[in-house]
Structures are given as C-alpha cells and as structure tokens.
C-alpha cells in the first residue's frame, strides 16, 4: 500500500487479477458511467459494511 498524496487519510492499493476478471470490472464500471476505481470502492464498501465474512480455502 502506498500513501496517496492527493487526499489526507487515503491510501492507494494495486491488485493483480486475471484479465477476464479485470475486463468484467471494466465493463460493469463503464455501464454505470463510473471509473473502475470508484466501482471497486463501492463494491468493497458494500461488502465490508455487510459484515459478512469471506471464507478462503486453499486451492
């Protein structure tokens, strides 16, 4: 994580993911006239606020 010089109290993160997943995020964001960053932030905020736990398993 890197400190974001644009806003106090913010950080920028980068995520590597499969191209198909990234393309899907781009398509969904564009369909709502949002940047991919804003779309991802909305989705992550909704998940965190839901209080649901993410179950991770080894592959």
C-alpha distance (Angstrom), angle and dihedral (degrees) to the residues before:
residue distance angle dihedral
X1 . . .
X2 3.77 . .
X3 3.79 129.5 .
X4 3.78 110.6 -108.3
X5 3.82 111.0 -129.9
X6 3.83 90.9 -160.5
X7 3.79 98.2 66.8
X8 3.78 132.9 26.6
X9 3.77 113.1 -122.4
X10 3.80 93.3 19.3
X11 3.77 132.3 112.1
X12 3.78 133.3 -165.5
X13 3.79 120.8 -135.6
X14 3.79 130.0 -171.0
X15 3.78 124.8 -148.6
X16 3.80 128.5 -162.9
X17 3.79 113.3 -151.9
X18 3.78 140.4 156.0
X19 3.81 113.4 -70.4
X20 3.82 92.2 -119.6
X21 3.80 91.2 56.8
X22 3.81 92.1 47.4
X23 3.82 90.4 48.9
X24 3.81 90.0 51.9
X25 3.81 91.3 51.7
X26 3.81 90.2 48.8
X27 3.83 92.0 50.0
X28 3.81 93.0 48.3
X29 3.80 93.4 46.7
X30 3.81 92.5 48.2
X31 3.82 91.4 49.4
X32 3.82 87.8 59.0
X33 3.83 93.8 41.4
X34 3.82 90.6 -116.2
X35 3.77 132.4 130.1
X36 3.78 114.1 -107.6
X37 3.80 88.6 -116.0
X38 3.82 92.8 54.7
X39 3.82 92.1 44.7
X40 3.81 91.8 51.5
X41 3.80 91.0 46.8
X42 3.83 91.1 52.9
X43 3.82 92.5 48.3
X44 3.82 93.0 47.2
X45 3.82 92.5 46.2
X46 3.81 90.9 51.9
X47 3.80 91.5 50.0
X48 3.82 94.7 46.2
X49 3.81 92.0 46.2
X50 3.81 90.7 50.1
X51 3.80 90.0 65.9
X52 3.79 91.1 -138.9
X53 3.79 117.1 147.8
X54 3.77 122.3 -126.5
X55 3.79 112.4 -130.6
X56 3.79 110.8 -145.9
X57 3.77 123.1 -166.6
X58 3.76 132.2 -178.3
X59 3.78 117.4 -105.9
